[in-house]
Amino acid sequence: MVVGAHGDAADGGGGGGGGGGGDEAHGVSANAEGHQRGGHGGHGAYATTAISSNSGGDSGTRHASGVQPSVNTSHFHHHGYVIVDDVFASEYIDWMRQKILQLQANQSTHFKPWFVPELVDPGVTIPNFLARPSFNFMHDLPSAPQLLAVLRTVFGGSRFRYCSHNDIGIDRIVGWHKDVLNDQYKKYQSLPLWETNAPEGGHFIVKALVYLQDHTKDDDALVLVPGSHTTPSMDTEGHITLHPKKGSVVVFEQRATHRGRYWTPQKLLHNDPSRILVSLGYGRDNIFTDQFERGTRARQANQCGAKCVPDQRPSGVAASSVRKLGTRRLATEDHAARAKQGRASPVADE
Ligand SMILES: O=C(O)CCC(=O)C(=O)O
């Protein structure tokens, strides 16, 4: 799916639903034209930018909290994360949660943290739910108008897109890391991630985290080292615990050093309600995101096996998604140019 920064991006983007992994289901697109660039406060004062959250459409009204969320973009740039409250309606979160719990047994696989013995770890993962037909009730989530409005503000006018990274984690134990390609997928990431004067505006990929329960009164949500997105260091000094409320979205720069919750014996002894996290990745529409997306798709395809519908879309700009939103000319030309540079490759190559 292509997601961009255009003001109309959300219209109809949530459509689809069906077609697991099909581009139309995730189709939103846009360009930076027409996007309000002003008012983001730069890197100076911690300005809060009110966003216009809804350009209409059914999915918007179904998901939205009814409150206009505001995004502190200066905070995001300084610290590498921002919590945006009131993005989704509490009822919508509860509804998603119930449906996920019903599907969990059939769709999840054990999540293997590298430091907790499997026998005592309850965590499971559902990679690439967007390519699973049984999750079609969530296939419009990446293009929910109010989520795109948040991201549009975070990306500050530069063209961006959904970059295929999506999963659901249930009771996962996740240690310190940065979200970069690892193991056999590292090869996709040939560009240095922390270079100044990097091409095409450099690496700018974020993850939007939607916790399907409230964390205002526990320490169970994301733990992150503020400012760590600017350095390859894995130093965890100064880390903080975030407390998103139900309906909030945490947007973080995925190079930030972060972790999920730790394992403790209490987690086994107590029958706490499941902790569910839905994650979606978006990146500036450039070569860094291309590389990350290709590696991510390869990884997710391996993790999914037969559960996921194979993704036939080209990486980079997905022209068929663009078509839906009337930015065809721009995006198609862009796609052609990128293909010429060898940047937009079909996933089948992988
Ligand atoms: O489980 C969490 O809260 C964080 C998950 C995480 O580390 C990630 O999304 O990369």
The ligand as an SDF file (V2000), in Angstrom:
LIG
                    3D

 10  9  0  0  0  0  0  0  0  0999 V2000
    5.4560   -4.8920   22.8490 O   0  0  0  0  0  0  0  0  0  0  0  0
    5.6840   -3.6900   22.8140 C   0  0  0  0  0  0  0  0  0  0  0  0
    5.1440   -2.8790   23.5570 O   0  0  0  0  0  0  0  0  0  0  0  0
    6.7120   -3.1400   21.8430 C   0  0  0  0  0  0  0  0  0  0  0  0
    6.8970   -3.9920   20.6800 C   0  0  0  0  0  0  0  0  0  0  0  0
    8.1420   -3.6640   19.9270 C   0  0  0  0  0  0  0  0  0  0  0  0
    9.1960   -3.7490   20.4470 O   0  0  0  0  0  0  0  0  0  0  0  0
    8.0630   -3.2770   18.5500 C   0  0  0  0  0  0  0  0  0  0  0  0
    6.9720   -2.9990   18.0620 O   0  0  0  0  0  0  0  0  0  0  0  0
    9.1100   -3.2270   17.8890 O   0  0  0  0  0  0  0  0  0  0  0  0
  1  2  2  0
  2  3  1  0
  2  4  1  0
  4  5  1  0
  5  6  1  0
  6  7  2  0
  6  8  1  0
  8  9  2  0
  8 10  1  0
M  END
$$$$
